Amino acid sequence: MHVLWSLALHGVTPQIAAVVCDVDHTVYVRDDAYKAHGDRGELAAIAQILGQPEAAVRTQLDEARQRLKAATGRAKVTVTEAVYALGITAAQWSSLRQVAWWPDGYIQSDEQVSTLCAALSRRFRLAFGTNNAIAVGQRILELVGIRSTISDTPVFG
């Protein structure tokens, strides 16, 4: 947004052709219950894959994050990076996240968001991006009501 504002100050008004919307915690309100559900589901699935108790896996994840922070010099290391450091494959991680973060029962319809997205889709090419499995992103769009107003908008993961 800052770049567009800066360009406008100099008399340059670029044509916006497309808008990419983030799905995760953006087109819906993720409450504490949904976050806890997803976090618990991830931990349980990782523990099952590794054949270890959840408490041990939680400790291993914390330790992996600390090691990665030290090795990279970054203040933040993602859960995904820590999970990979424990030997979970990208395919396993994607599969278990699809189950852990399934949104039914946690995300409600939002007419205002659906209406906004429908209006955007009439003016611009619209797409959605998600850090979750694409199936989870698609389901979130259905639950929010966006899919009932825009059925053909792509979701990228």
Stockholm file with secondary structure:
# STOCKHOLM 1.0

chainA/1-157         MHVLWSLALHGVTPQIAAVVCDVDHTVYVRDDAYKAHGDRGELAAIAQILGQPEAAVRTQLDEARQRLKAATGRAKVTVTEAVYALGITAAQWSSLRQVAWWPDGYIQSDEQVSTLCAALSRRFRLAFGTNNAIAVGQRILELVGIRSTISDTPVFG
#=GR chainA/1-157 SS CHHHHHHHHTTCCCCCCEEEEECTTTSSCCCHHHHHHHHHHHHHHHHHHHTSCHHHHHHHHHHHHHHHHHHHCCSCCCHHHHHHHTTCCHHHHHHHHHHHTCCTTTCCCCHHHHHHHHHHHHHSEEEEECSSCHHHHHHHHHHHTHHHHCSSCCEEC
#=GC SS_cons         CHHHHHHHHTTCCCCCCEEEEECTTTSSCCCHHHHHHHHHHHHHHHHHHHTSCHHHHHHHHHHHHHHHHHHHCCSCCCHHHHHHHTTCCHHHHHHHHHHHTCCTTTCCCCHHHHHHHHHHHHHSEEEEECSSCHHHHHHHHHHHTHHHHCSSCCEEC
//
